[in-house]
Amino acid sequence: MSMKLDSPISVGFNAQRLGRIRAAMQPHIDRDGFSGFNLLVARRGRTVVNESMGYRDIEARAQMMLASSMADSLSIIRGK
């Protein structure tokens, strides 16, 4: 299940400035041993960014999961 994203400008964000977040976090993943992160930006209940970068398990090179995917997974696990 994917989350619907609204345009940043529709809720008052500048898309180029939001892009700086990814650029600022990448060096921490590349050289500081920070495995990865999930980024979700919303305003007034409308999501404009939902992305992940890096690894949830560096040794296994397992990619990070999006917040929406994790919520889906937790819902399935909890339902058992």
All heavy atoms as a GROMACS GRO file, in nm:
protein
  615
    1MET      N    1   0.085  -0.118   0.000
    1MET     CA    2   0.000   0.000   0.000
    1MET      C    3   0.089   0.123   0.000
    1MET      O    4   0.176   0.138   0.084
    1MET     CB    5  -0.087  -0.002   0.125
    1MET     CG    6  -0.174   0.118   0.140
    1MET     SD    7  -0.270   0.103   0.293
    1MET     CE    8  -0.367   0.247   0.277
    2SER      N    9   0.071   0.212  -0.097
    2SER     CA   10   0.153   0.333  -0.100
    2SER      C   11   0.072   0.452  -0.051
    2SER      O   12  -0.050   0.457  -0.066
    2SER     CB   13   0.205   0.358  -0.242
    2SER     OG   14   0.097   0.387  -0.327
    3MET      N   15   0.142   0.542   0.009
    3MET     CA   16   0.080   0.661   0.066
    3MET      C   17   0.066   0.766  -0.043
    3MET      O   18   0.158   0.788  -0.122
    3MET     CB   19   0.170   0.712   0.178
    3MET     CG   20   0.117   0.831   0.250
    3MET     SD   21   0.230   0.881   0.383
    3MET     CE   22   0.205   0.748   0.499
    4LYS      N   23  -0.048   0.833  -0.047
    4LYS     CA   24  -0.070   0.940  -0.144
    4LYS      C   25   0.012   1.061  -0.099
    4LYS      O   26   0.008   1.100   0.016
    4LYS     CB   27  -0.218   0.977  -0.150
    4LYS     CG   28  -0.248   1.093  -0.242
    4LYS     CD   29  -0.393   1.137  -0.227
    4LYS     CE   30  -0.423   1.259  -0.310
    4LYS     NZ   31  -0.358   1.381  -0.260
    5LEU      N   32   0.086   1.118  -0.192
    5LEU     CA   33   0.165   1.236  -0.162
    5LEU      C   34   0.104   1.358  -0.230
    5LEU      O   35   0.066   1.352  -0.346
    5LEU     CB   36   0.310   1.219  -0.211
    5LEU     CG   37   0.390   1.107  -0.148
    5LEU    CD1   38   0.529   1.102  -0.209
    5LEU    CD2   39   0.399   1.124   0.002
    6ASP      N   40   0.098   1.466  -0.155
    6ASP     CA   41   0.053   1.594  -0.211
    6ASP      C   42   0.176   1.673  -0.253
    6ASP      O   43   0.287   1.646  -0.207
    6ASP     CB   44  -0.026   1.672  -0.105
    6ASP     CG   45  -0.161   1.609  -0.077
    6ASP    OD1   46  -0.240   1.597  -0.173
    6ASP    OD2   47  -0.187   1.571   0.038
    7SER      N   48   0.157   1.772  -0.337
    7SER     CA   49   0.270   1.855  -0.378
    7SER      C   50   0.311   1.944  -0.261
    7SER      O   51   0.225   1.993  -0.187
    7SER     CB   52   0.236   1.939  -0.500
    7SER     OG   53   0.149   2.044  -0.464
    8PRO      N   54   0.440   1.963  -0.243
    8PRO     CA   55   0.486   2.047  -0.132
    8PRO      C   56   0.426   2.188  -0.134
    8PRO      O   57   0.386   2.241  -0.031
    8PRO     CB   58   0.638   2.051  -0.150
    8PRO     CG   59   0.670   1.924  -0.221
    8PRO     CD   60   0.552   1.901  -0.313
    9ILE      N   61   0.417   2.244  -0.252
    9ILE     CA   62   0.367   2.382  -0.262
    9ILE      C   63   0.220   2.393  -0.219
    9ILE      O   64   0.177   2.496  -0.168
    9ILE     CB   65   0.390   2.439  -0.404
    9ILE    CG1   66   0.383   2.590  -0.400
    9ILE    CG2   67   0.292   2.381  -0.503
    9ILE    CD1   68   0.442   2.657  -0.520
   10SER      N   69   0.145   2.284  -0.232
   10SER     CA   70   0.003   2.287  -0.196
   10SER      C   71  -0.020   2.308  -0.047
   10SER      O   72  -0.129   2.346  -0.006
   10SER     CB   73  -0.068   2.160  -0.244
   10SER     OG   74  -0.028   2.049  -0.167
   11VAL      N   75   0.083   2.281   0.034
   11VAL     CA   76   0.071   2.302   0.179
   11VAL      C   77   0.173   2.403   0.231
   11VAL      O   78   0.198   2.412   0.351
   11VAL     CB   79   0.079   2.170   0.258
   11VAL    CG1   80  -0.042   2.082   0.232
   11VAL    CG2   81   0.208   2.097   0.230
   12GLY      N   82   0.236   2.476   0.139
   12GLY     CA   83   0.324   2.584   0.178
   12GLY      C   84   0.471   2.551   0.194
   12GLY      O   85   0.546   2.628   0.254
   13PHE      N   86   0.516   2.437   0.140
   13PHE     CA   87   0.658   2.401   0.144
   13PHE      C   88   0.724   2.433   0.011
   13PHE      O   89   0.661   2.428  -0.094
   13PHE     CB   90   0.677   2.251   0.170
   13PHE     CG   91   0.651   2.209   0.312
   13PHE    CD1   92   0.546   2.123   0.341
   13PHE    CD2   93   0.731   2.252   0.416
   13PHE    CE1   94   0.522   2.081   0.470
   13PHE    CE2   95   0.707   2.210   0.546
   13PHE     CZ   96   0.603   2.126   0.574
   14ASN      N   97   0.853   2.456   0.016
   14ASN     CA   98   0.934   2.475  -0.104
   14ASN      C   99   0.999   2.341  -0.136
   14ASN      O  100   1.077   2.288  -0.055
   14ASN     CB  101   1.039   2.583  -0.078
   14ASN     CG  102   1.129   2.608  -0.196
   14ASN    OD1  103   1.189   2.516  -0.250
   14ASN    ND2  104   1.139   2.734  -0.234
   15ALA      N  105   0.971   2.284  -0.251
   15ALA     CA  106   1.021   2.151  -0.288
   15ALA      C  107   1.174   2.147  -0.291
   15ALA      O  108   1.234   2.048  -0.249
   15ALA     CB  109   0.964   2.108  -0.422
   16GLN      N  110   1.238   2.253  -0.339
   16GLN     CA  111   1.384   2.254  -0.345
   16GLN      C  112   1.445   2.252  -0.205
   16GLN      O  113   1.544   2.184  -0.180
   16GLN     CB  114   1.434   2.376  -0.422
   16GLN     CG  115   1.408   2.367  -0.570
   16GLN     CD  116   1.459   2.489  -0.643
   16GLN    OE1  117   1.448   2.600  -0.594
   16GLN    NE2  118   1.516   2.465  -0.760
   17ARG      N  119   1.384   2.323  -0.113
   17ARG     CA  120   1.437   2.324   0.024
   17ARG      C  121   1.415   2.190   0.091
   17ARG      O  122   1.500   2.144   0.168
   17ARG     CB  123   1.372   2.437   0.103
   17ARG     CG  124   1.418   2.573   0.050
   17ARG     CD  125   1.368   2.685   0.133
   17ARG     NE  126   1.449   2.689   0.256
   17ARG     CZ  127   1.426   2.770   0.355
   17ARG    NH1  128   1.326   2.855   0.350
   17ARG    NH2  129   1.502   2.769   0.461
   18LEU      N  130   1.304   2.123   0.063
   18LEU     CA  131   1.283   1.989   0.118
   18LEU      C  132   1.389   1.892   0.067
   18LEU      O  133   1.433   1.803   0.138
   18LEU     CB  134   1.143   1.936   0.083
   18LEU     CG  135   1.027   1.998   0.158
   18LEU    CD1  136   0.895   1.949   0.100
   18LEU    CD2  137   1.034   1.967   0.306
   19GLY      N  138   1.432   1.913  -0.058
   19GLY     CA  139   1.536   1.829  -0.116
   19GLY      C  140   1.669   1.839  -0.043
   19GLY      O  141   1.752   1.748  -0.049
   20ARG      N  142   1.689   1.948   0.028
   20ARG     CA  143   1.814   1.965   0.103
   20ARG      C  144   1.826   1.867   0.218
   20ARG      O  145   1.937   1.837   0.263
   20ARG     CB  146   1.822   2.106   0.159
   20ARG     CG  147   1.838   2.213   0.054
   20ARG     CD  148   1.853   2.346   0.122
   20ARG     NE  149   1.828   2.454   0.030
   20ARG     CZ  150   1.816   2.580   0.067
   20ARG    NH1  151   1.826   2.612   0.195
   20ARG    NH2  152   1.794   2.673  -0.022
   21ILE      N  153   1.714   1.818   0.267
   21ILE     CA  154   1.719   1.723   0.379
   21ILE      C  155   1.794   1.598   0.338
   21ILE      O  156   1.883   1.551   0.409
   21ILE     CB  157   1.577   1.688   0.429
   21ILE    CG1  158   1.506   1.814   0.479
   21ILE    CG2  159   1.584   1.581   0.538
   21ILE    CD1  160   1.359   1.794   0.507
   22ARG      N  161   1.759   1.544   0.223
   22ARG     CA  162   1.827   1.423   0.174
   22ARG      C  163   1.976   1.450   0.156
   22ARG      O  164   2.060   1.370   0.197
   22ARG     CB  165   1.764   1.379   0.042
   22ARG     CG  166   1.831   1.259  -0.020
   22ARG     CD  167   1.759   1.216  -0.147
   22ARG     NE  168   1.650   1.126  -0.117
   22ARG     CZ  169   1.664   0.996  -0.098
   22ARG    NH1  170   1.783   0.941  -0.105
   22ARG    NH2  171   1.561   0.920  -0.073
   23ALA      N  172   2.009   1.563   0.095
   23ALA     CA  173   2.150   1.597   0.072
   23ALA      C  174   2.225   1.613   0.205
   23ALA      O  175   2.343   1.578   0.215
   23ALA     CB  176   2.160   1.725  -0.011
   24ALA      N  177   2.159   1.663   0.306
   24ALA     CA  178   2.223   1.681   0.436
   24ALA      C  179   2.243   1.549   0.510
   24ALA      O  180   2.338   1.534   0.586
   24ALA     CB  181   2.139   1.776   0.522
   25MET      N  182   2.156   1.452   0.489
   25MET     CA  183   2.164   1.325   0.560
   25MET      C  184   2.259   1.226   0.493
   25MET      O  185   2.318   1.141   0.560
   25MET     CB  186   2.026   1.262   0.573
   25MET     CG  187   1.931   1.339   0.661
   25MET     SD  188   1.995   1.372   0.826
   25MET     CE  189   2.003   1.208   0.894
   26GLN      N  190   2.277   1.235   0.362
   26GLN     CA  191   2.358   1.138   0.290
   26GLN      C  192   2.501   1.126   0.344
   26GLN      O  193   2.551   1.014   0.362
   26GLN     CB  194   2.361   1.169   0.141
   26GLN     CG  195   2.429   1.061   0.058
   26GLN     CD  196   2.356   0.928   0.063
   26GLN    OE1  197   2.236   0.922   0.040
   26GLN    NE2  198   2.428   0.822   0.094
   27PRO      N  199   2.570   1.235   0.376
   27PRO     CA  200   2.705   1.220   0.430
   27PRO      C  201   2.710   1.142   0.561
   27PRO      O  202   2.808   1.071   0.587
   27PRO     CB  203   2.752   1.365   0.452
   27PRO     CG  204   2.668   1.446   0.359
   27PRO     CD  205   2.536   1.376   0.352
   28HIS      N  206   2.607   1.152   0.642
   28HIS     CA  207   2.604   1.076   0.768
   28HIS      C  208   2.595   0.927   0.741
   28HIS      O  209   2.653   0.846   0.813
   28HIS     CB  210   2.487   1.122   0.855
   28HIS     CG  211   2.499   1.263   0.899
   28HIS    ND1  212   2.589   1.304   0.995
   28HIS    CD2  213   2.435   1.375   0.856
   28HIS    CE1  214   2.579   1.434   1.012
   28HIS    NE2  215   2.487   1.480   0.929
   29ILE      N  216   2.524   0.891   0.638
   29ILE     CA  217   2.514   0.749   0.600
   29ILE      C  218   2.645   0.702   0.538
   29ILE      O  219   2.695   0.594   0.569
   29ILE     CB  220   2.396   0.727   0.503
   29ILE    CG1  221   2.264   0.754   0.576
   29ILE    CG2  222   2.399   0.588   0.443
   29ILE    CD1  223   2.144   0.760   0.486
   30ASP      N  224   2.702   0.786   0.452
   30ASP     CA  225   2.824   0.748   0.380
   30ASP      C  226   2.946   0.732   0.470
   30ASP      O  227   3.025   0.641   0.453
   30ASP     CB  228   2.856   0.851   0.272
   30ASP     CG  229   2.754   0.851   0.160
   30ASP    OD1  230   2.680   0.751   0.146
   30ASP    OD2  231   2.748   0.952   0.086
   31ARG      N  232   2.963   0.820   0.569
   31ARG     CA  233   3.089   0.815   0.643
   31ARG      C  234   3.077   0.809   0.794
   31ARG      O  235   3.175   0.781   0.861
   31ARG     CB  236   3.178   0.932   0.603
   31ARG     CG  237   3.121   1.064   0.630
   31ARG     CD  238   3.220   1.177   0.602
   31ARG     NE  239   3.162   1.298   0.653
   31ARG     CZ  240   3.100   1.389   0.580
   31ARG    NH1  241   3.096   1.375   0.449
   31ARG    NH2  242   3.044   1.494   0.633
   32ASP      N  243   2.961   0.833   0.849
   32ASP     CA  244   2.950   0.837   0.995
   32ASP      C  245   2.894   0.709   1.055
   32ASP      O  246   2.870   0.703   1.175
   32ASP     CB  247   2.862   0.955   1.039
   32ASP     CG  248   2.926   1.090   1.005
   32ASP    OD1  249   3.049   1.094   0.987
   32ASP    OD2  250   2.852   1.188   0.996
   33GLY      N  251   2.865   0.609   0.973
   33GLY     CA  252   2.814   0.484   1.026
   33GLY      C  253   2.666   0.488   1.060
   33GLY      O  254   2.614   0.395   1.120
   34PHE      N  255   2.598   0.594   1.024
   34PHE     CA  256   2.454   0.604   1.044
   34PHE      C  257   2.390   0.514   0.940
   34PHE      O  258   2.412   0.530   0.821
   34PHE     CB  259   2.414   0.751   1.022
   34PHE     CG  260   2.274   0.786   1.062
   34PHE    CD1  261   2.239   0.799   1.194
   34PHE    CD2  262   2.179   0.810   0.965
   34PHE    CE1  263   2.111   0.835   1.231
   34PHE    CE2  264   2.051   0.845   1.000
   34PHE     CZ  265   2.017   0.858   1.134
   35SER      N  266   2.314   0.413   0.983
   35SER     CA  267   2.267   0.312   0.888
   35SER      C  268   2.165   0.366   0.789
   35SER      O  269   2.169   0.333   0.671
   35SER     CB  270   2.209   0.192   0.962
   35SER     OG  271   2.099   0.230   1.040
   36GLY      N  272   2.072   0.445   0.833
   36GLY     CA  273   1.971   0.498   0.742
   36GLY      C  274   1.864   0.573   0.817
   36GLY      O  275   1.869   0.586   0.939
   37PHE      N  276   1.767   0.622   0.743
   37PHE     CA  277   1.658   0.694   0.806
   37PHE      C  278   1.533   0.690   0.719
   37PHE      O  279   1.539   0.664   0.600
   37PHE     CB  280   1.697   0.840   0.834
   37PHE     CG  281   1.707   0.928   0.712
   37PHE    CD1  282   1.599   1.006   0.672
   37PHE    CD2  283   1.823   0.934   0.638
   37PHE    CE1  284   1.607   1.086   0.560
   37PHE    CE2  285   1.832   1.015   0.525
   37PHE     CZ  286   1.724   1.092   0.487
   38ASN      N  287   1.421   0.714   0.784
   38ASN     CA  288   1.293   0.733   0.716
   38ASN      C  289   1.256   0.878   0.735
   38ASN      O  290   1.272   0.933   0.845
   38ASN     CB  291   1.184   0.646   0.778
   38ASN     CG  292   1.199   0.502   0.742
   38ASN    OD1  293   1.205   0.468   0.626
   38ASN    ND2  294   1.207   0.417   0.841
   39LEU      N  295   1.206   0.940   0.631
   39LEU     CA  296   1.167   1.080   0.636
   39LEU      C  297   1.022   1.092   0.595
   39LEU      O  298   0.984   1.048   0.486
   39LEU     CB  299   1.255   1.162   0.542
   39LEU     CG  300   1.219   1.308   0.522
   39LEU    CD1  301   1.235   1.386   0.653
   39LEU    CD2  302   1.306   1.369   0.413
   40LEU      N  303   0.942   1.148   0.682
   40LEU     CA  304   0.802   1.174   0.651
   40LEU      C  305   0.775   1.320   0.688
   40LEU      O  306   0.801   1.360   0.802
   40LEU     CB  307   0.708   1.082   0.729
   40LEU     CG  308   0.563   1.094   0.684
   40LEU    CD1  309   0.505   0.957   0.661
   40LEU    CD2  310   0.482   1.171   0.784
   41VAL      N  311   0.731   1.399   0.591
   41VAL     CA  312   0.700   1.540   0.614
   41VAL      C  313   0.554   1.561   0.578
   41VAL      O  314   0.509   1.524   0.469
   41VAL     CB  315   0.788   1.633   0.528
   41VAL    CG1  316   0.752   1.780   0.552
   41VAL    CG2  317   0.936   1.609   0.558
   42ALA      N  318   0.480   1.619   0.672
   42ALA     CA  319   0.338   1.644   0.650
   42ALA      C  320   0.299   1.777   0.714
   42ALA      O  321   0.364   1.823   0.809
   42ALA     CB  322   0.253   1.531   0.708
   43ARG      N  323   0.196   1.835   0.663
   43ARG     CA  324   0.140   1.956   0.720
   43ARG      C  325  -0.010   1.952   0.698
   43ARG      O  326  -0.055   1.914   0.591
   43ARG     CB  327   0.199   2.080   0.654
   43ARG     CG  328   0.142   2.210   0.710
   43ARG     CD  329   0.198   2.331   0.642
   43ARG     NE  330   0.324   2.366   0.706
   43ARG     CZ  331   0.407   2.456   0.657
   43ARG    NH1  332   0.380   2.518   0.543
   43ARG    NH2  333   0.518   2.485   0.720
   44ARG      N  334  -0.084   1.987   0.802
   44ARG     CA  335  -0.230   1.989   0.796
   44ARG      C  336  -0.287   1.854   0.750
   44ARG      O  337  -0.381   1.848   0.672
   44ARG     CB  338  -0.279   2.101   0.705
   44ARG     CG  339  -0.241   2.239   0.751
   44ARG     CD  340  -0.297   2.348   0.660
   44ARG     NE  341  -0.217   2.468   0.676
   44ARG     CZ  342  -0.141   2.521   0.582
   44ARG    NH1  343  -0.135   2.468   0.462
   44ARG    NH2  344  -0.070   2.628   0.608
   45GLY      N  345  -0.223   1.746   0.794
   45GLY     CA  346  -0.270   1.612   0.761
   45GLY      C  347  -0.241   1.567   0.619
   45GLY      O  348  -0.287   1.461   0.577
   46ARG      N  349  -0.163   1.643   0.546
   46ARG     CA  350  -0.129   1.608   0.407
   46ARG      C  351   0.020   1.579   0.397
   46ARG      O  352   0.102   1.662   0.430
   46ARG     CB  353  -0.171   1.722   0.314
   46ARG     CG  354  -0.322   1.740   0.316
   46ARG     CD  355  -0.368   1.867   0.250
   46ARG     NE  356  -0.326   1.872   0.111
   46ARG     CZ  357  -0.336   1.983   0.037
   46ARG    NH1  358  -0.385   2.094   0.089
   46ARG    NH2  359  -0.297   1.983  -0.088
   47THR      N  360   0.053   1.461   0.350
   47THR     CA  361   0.192   1.416   0.340
   47THR      C  362   0.252   1.464   0.209
   47THR      O  363   0.194   1.446   0.103
   47THR     CB  364   0.201   1.263   0.349
   47THR    OG1  365   0.139   1.222   0.471
   47THR    CG2  366   0.344   1.215   0.344
   48VAL      N  367   0.373   1.523   0.219
   48VAL     CA  368   0.441   1.572   0.099
   48VAL      C  369   0.569   1.495   0.069
   48VAL      O  370   0.615   1.494  -0.044
   48VAL     CB  371   0.468   1.724   0.106
   48VAL    CG1  372   0.338   1.801   0.110
   48VAL    CG2  373   0.555   1.760   0.224
   49VAL      N  374   0.627   1.433   0.170
   49VAL     CA  375   0.749   1.352   0.151
   49VAL      C  376   0.736   1.226   0.235
   49VAL      O  377   0.700   1.232   0.352
   49VAL     CB  378   0.877   1.429   0.196
   49VAL    CG1  379   0.999   1.340   0.183
   49VAL    CG2  380   0.895   1.557   0.119
   50ASN      N  381   0.764   1.112   0.175
   50ASN     CA  382   0.771   0.985   0.246
   50ASN      C  383   0.876   0.902   0.174
   50ASN      O  384   0.851   0.843   0.071
   50ASN     CB  385   0.636   0.912   0.246
   50ASN     CG  386   0.641   0.782   0.322
   50ASN    OD1  387   0.727   0.762   0.407
   50ASN    ND2  388   0.551   0.692   0.292
   51GLU      N  389   0.998   0.905   0.228
   51GLU     CA  390   1.106   0.833   0.162
   51GLU      C  391   1.203   0.777   0.266
   51GLU      O  392   1.200   0.815   0.382
   51GLU     CB  393   1.179   0.923   0.063
   51GLU     CG  394   1.235   1.049   0.122
   51GLU     CD  395   1.293   1.141   0.015
   51GLU    OE1  396   1.222   1.175  -0.080
   51GLU    OE2  397   1.410   1.178   0.031
   52SER      N  398   1.286   0.688   0.219
   52SER     CA  399   1.387   0.629   0.307
   52SER      C  400   1.517   0.622   0.230
   52SER      O  401   1.519   0.622   0.107
   52SER     CB  402   1.344   0.491   0.353
   52SER     OG  403   1.335   0.404   0.242
   53MET      N  404   1.625   0.617   0.306
   53MET     CA  405   1.755   0.597   0.242
   53MET      C  406   1.846   0.524   0.340
   53MET      O  407   1.822   0.526   0.461
   53MET     CB  408   1.816   0.728   0.195
   53MET     CG  409   1.843   0.830   0.301
   53MET     SD  410   1.896   0.990   0.236
   53MET     CE  411   2.035   0.948   0.135
   54GLY      N  412   1.944   0.458   0.287
   54GLY     CA  413   2.033   0.380   0.370
   54GLY      C  414   1.982   0.239   0.390
   54GLY      O  415   1.900   0.189   0.312
   55TYR      N  416   2.030   0.175   0.497
   55TYR     CA  417   1.999   0.035   0.522
   55TYR      C  418   1.943   0.015   0.662
   55TYR      O  419   1.987   0.078   0.756
   55TYR     CB  420   2.124  -0.051   0.507
   55TYR     CG  421   2.186  -0.042   0.370
   55TYR    CD1  422   2.293   0.042   0.346
   55TYR    CD2  423   2.134  -0.116   0.266
   55TYR    CE1  424   2.348   0.052   0.219
   55TYR    CE2  425   2.187  -0.108   0.140
   55TYR     CZ  426   2.295  -0.023   0.116
   55TYR     OH  427   2.347  -0.013  -0.010
   56ARG      N  428   1.849  -0.077   0.676
   56ARG     CA  429   1.804  -0.115   0.810
   56ARG      C  430   1.900  -0.217   0.869
   56ARG      O  431   1.910  -0.232   0.989
   56ARG     CB  432   1.660  -0.166   0.810
   56ARG     CG  433   1.636  -0.288   0.728
   56ARG     CD  434   1.487  -0.319   0.720
   56ARG     NE  435   1.461  -0.392   0.600
   56ARG     CZ  436   1.437  -0.521   0.595
   56ARG    NH1  437   1.427  -0.589   0.704
   56ARG    NH2  438   1.420  -0.582   0.481
   57ASP      N  439   1.972  -0.288   0.782
   57ASP     CA  440   2.077  -0.381   0.825
   57ASP      C  441   2.195  -0.363   0.729
   57ASP      O  442   2.190  -0.408   0.615
   57ASP     CB  443   2.024  -0.524   0.820
   57ASP     CG  444   2.124  -0.628   0.869
   57ASP    OD1  445   2.246  -0.598   0.872
   57ASP    OD2  446   2.081  -0.738   0.904
   58ILE      N  447   2.300  -0.296   0.778
   58ILE     CA  448   2.413  -0.263   0.692
   58ILE      C  449   2.483  -0.389   0.641
   58ILE      O  450   2.515  -0.399   0.523
   58ILE     CB  451   2.514  -0.172   0.766
   58ILE    CG1  452   2.449  -0.037   0.794
   58ILE    CG2  453   2.641  -0.154   0.686
   58ILE    CD1  454   2.532   0.054   0.881
   59GLU      N  455   2.508  -0.485   0.730
   59GLU     CA  456   2.581  -0.604   0.691
   59GLU      C  457   2.508  -0.685   0.584
   59GLU      O  458   2.569  -0.736   0.491
   59GLU     CB  459   2.610  -0.691   0.812
   59GLU     CG  460   2.709  -0.626   0.907
   59GLU     CD  461   2.728  -0.705   1.035
   59GLU    OE1  462   2.666  -0.811   1.052
   59GLU    OE2  463   2.807  -0.658   1.119
   60ALA      N  464   2.377  -0.695   0.597
   60ALA     CA  465   2.298  -0.770   0.499
   60ALA      C  466   2.259  -0.684   0.379
   60ALA      O  467   2.198  -0.733   0.285
   60ALA     CB  468   2.172  -0.825   0.565
   61ARG      N  469   2.292  -0.554   0.386
   61ARG     CA  470   2.255  -0.458   0.280
   61ARG      C  471   2.105  -0.456   0.258
   61ARG      O  472   2.056  -0.442   0.146
   61ARG     CB  473   2.328  -0.487   0.149
   61ARG     CG  474   2.478  -0.506   0.159
   61ARG     CD  475   2.555  -0.385   0.185
   61ARG     NE  476   2.578  -0.301   0.068
   61ARG     CZ  477   2.633  -0.181   0.079
   61ARG    NH1  478   2.667  -0.134   0.196
   61ARG    NH2  479   2.654  -0.108  -0.027
   62ALA      N  480   2.029  -0.472   0.365
   62ALA     CA  481   1.882  -0.470   0.358
   62ALA      C  482   1.835  -0.325   0.356
   62ALA      O  483   1.866  -0.249   0.448
   62ALA     CB  484   1.822  -0.544   0.476
   63GLN      N  485   1.764  -0.287   0.253
   63GLN     CA  486   1.717  -0.150   0.237
   63GLN      C  487   1.621  -0.110   0.348
   63GLN      O  488   1.549  -0.193   0.403
   63GLN     CB  489   1.645  -0.134   0.102
   63GLN     CG  490   1.736  -0.150  -0.018
   63GLN     CD  491   1.832  -0.033  -0.034
   63GLN    OE1  492   1.795   0.081  -0.014
   63GLN    NE2  493   1.956  -0.064  -0.067
   64MET      N  494   1.618   0.020   0.378
   64MET     CA  495   1.522   0.074   0.473
   64MET      C  496   1.382   0.056   0.416
   64MET      O  497   1.363   0.052   0.295
   64MET     CB  498   1.546   0.223   0.496
   64MET     CG  499   1.674   0.256   0.570
   64MET     SD  500   1.673   0.205   0.742
   64MET     CE  501   1.551   0.315   0.810
   65MET      N  502   1.283   0.045   0.503
   65MET     CA  503   1.144   0.036   0.461
   65MET      C  504   1.078   0.171   0.483
   65MET      O  505   1.108   0.240   0.580
   65MET     CB  506   1.070  -0.069   0.545
   65MET     CG  507   1.119  -0.210   0.520
   65MET     SD  508   1.045  -0.331   0.635
   65MET     CE  509   0.873  -0.301   0.622
   66LEU      N  510   0.988   0.208   0.395
   66LEU     CA  511   0.912   0.332   0.413
   66LEU      C  512   0.822   0.319   0.534
   66LEU      O  513   0.777   0.209   0.569
   66LEU     CB  514   0.828   0.363   0.291
   66LEU     CG  515   0.903   0.409   0.168
   66LEU    CD1  516   0.808   0.422   0.050
   66LEU    CD2  517   0.973   0.542   0.193
   67ALA      N  518   0.793   0.430   0.597
   67ALA     CA  519   0.706   0.430   0.715
   67ALA      C  520   0.572   0.364   0.684
   67ALA      O  521   0.518   0.289   0.765
   67ALA     CB  522   0.687   0.572   0.765
   68SER      N  523   0.517   0.389   0.566
   68SER     CA  524   0.387   0.330   0.532
   68SER      C  525   0.398   0.178   0.520
   68SER      O  526   0.308   0.105   0.559
   68SER     CB  527   0.333   0.390   0.402
   68SER     OG  528   0.423   0.370   0.296
   69SER      N  529   0.511   0.127   0.469
   69SER     CA  530   0.531  -0.017   0.459
   69SER      C  531   0.546  -0.080   0.596
   69SER      O  532   0.497  -0.188   0.622
   69SER     CB  533   0.656  -0.048   0.376
   69SER     OG  534   0.641  -0.002   0.245
   70MET      N  535   0.617  -0.010   0.687
   70MET     CA  536   0.634  -0.062   0.822
   70MET      C  537   0.499  -0.069   0.893
   70MET      O  538   0.471  -0.166   0.961
   70MET     CB  539   0.730   0.026   0.901
   70MET     CG  540   0.874   0.007   0.860
   70MET     SD  541   0.989   0.089   0.968
   70MET     CE  542   0.955   0.260   0.931
   71ALA      N  543   0.416   0.032   0.876
   71ALA     CA  544   0.285   0.032   0.940
   71ALA      C  545   0.201  -0.083   0.889
   71ALA      O  546   0.133  -0.151   0.966
   71ALA     CB  547   0.214   0.166   0.917
   72ASP      N  548   0.207  -0.109   0.758
   72ASP     CA  549   0.134  -0.222   0.700
   72ASP      C  550   0.184  -0.353   0.760
   72ASP      O  551   0.107  -0.441   0.795
   72ASP     CB  552   0.149  -0.226   0.548
   72ASP     CG  553   0.079  -0.111   0.479
   72ASP    OD1  554  -0.009  -0.048   0.542
   72ASP    OD2  555   0.113  -0.083   0.363
   73SER      N  556   0.317  -0.367   0.771
   73SER     CA  557   0.375  -0.489   0.825
   73SER      C  558   0.334  -0.509   0.970
   73SER      O  559   0.300  -0.619   1.012
   73SER     CB  560   0.528  -0.485   0.816
   73SER     OG  561   0.568  -0.478   0.684
   74LEU      N  562   0.338  -0.403   1.049
   74LEU     CA  563   0.301  -0.413   1.189
   74LEU      C  564   0.154  -0.448   1.204
   74LEU      O  565   0.116  -0.523   1.293
   74LEU     CB  566   0.334  -0.284   1.263
   74LEU     CG  567   0.483  -0.256   1.279
   74LEU    CD1  568   0.504  -0.116   1.339
   74LEU    CD2  569   0.550  -0.361   1.364
   75SER      N  570   0.071  -0.396   1.116
   75SER     CA  571  -0.072  -0.429   1.120
   75SER      C  572  -0.094  -0.576   1.094
   75SER      O  573  -0.177  -0.641   1.159
   75SER     CB  574  -0.150  -0.346   1.018
   75SER     OG  575  -0.147  -0.210   1.052
   76ILE      N  576  -0.019  -0.632   1.001
   76ILE     CA  577  -0.032  -0.775   0.968
   76ILE      C  578   0.015  -0.859   1.087
   76ILE      O  579  -0.051  -0.955   1.127
   76ILE     CB  580   0.050  -0.808   0.841
   76ILE    CG1  581  -0.014  -0.743   0.720
   76ILE    CG2  582   0.061  -0.960   0.822
   76ILE    CD1  583   0.072  -0.745   0.596
   77ILE      N  584   0.130  -0.823   1.145
   77ILE     CA  585   0.185  -0.897   1.259
   77ILE      C  586   0.088  -0.891   1.378
   77ILE      O  587   0.062  -0.990   1.442
   77ILE     CB  588   0.323  -0.842   1.298
   77ILE    CG1  589   0.423  -0.872   1.187
   77ILE    CG2  590   0.370  -0.901   1.430
   77ILE    CD1  591   0.555  -0.800   1.201
   78ARG      N  592   0.038  -0.773   1.407
   78ARG     CA  593  -0.051  -0.754   1.521
   78ARG      C  594  -0.181  -0.833   1.503
   78ARG      O  595  -0.238  -0.883   1.598
   78ARG     CB  596  -0.083  -0.607   1.539
   78ARG     CG  597  -0.160  -0.577   1.662
   78ARG     CD  598  -0.177  -0.427   1.677
   78ARG     NE  599  -0.198  -0.364   1.549
   78ARG     CZ  600  -0.279  -0.264   1.528
   78ARG    NH1  601  -0.349  -0.214   1.626
   78ARG    NH2  602  -0.293  -0.211   1.410
   79GLY      N  603  -0.225  -0.849   1.379
   79GLY     CA  604  -0.350  -0.919   1.352
   79GLY      C  605  -0.343  -1.068   1.373
   79GLY      O  606  -0.444  -1.135   1.382
   80LYS      N  607  -0.222  -1.122   1.384
   80LYS     CA  608  -0.207  -1.268   1.401
   80LYS      C  609  -0.230  -1.310   1.542
   80LYS      O  610  -0.213  -1.244   1.637
   80LYS     CB  611  -0.068  -1.312   1.357
   80LYS     CG  612  -0.054  -1.304   1.207
   80LYS     CD  613   0.080  -1.359   1.166
   80LYS     CE  614   0.091  -1.360   1.014
   80LYS     NZ  615   0.216  -1.412   0.969
   0.00000   0.00000   0.00000
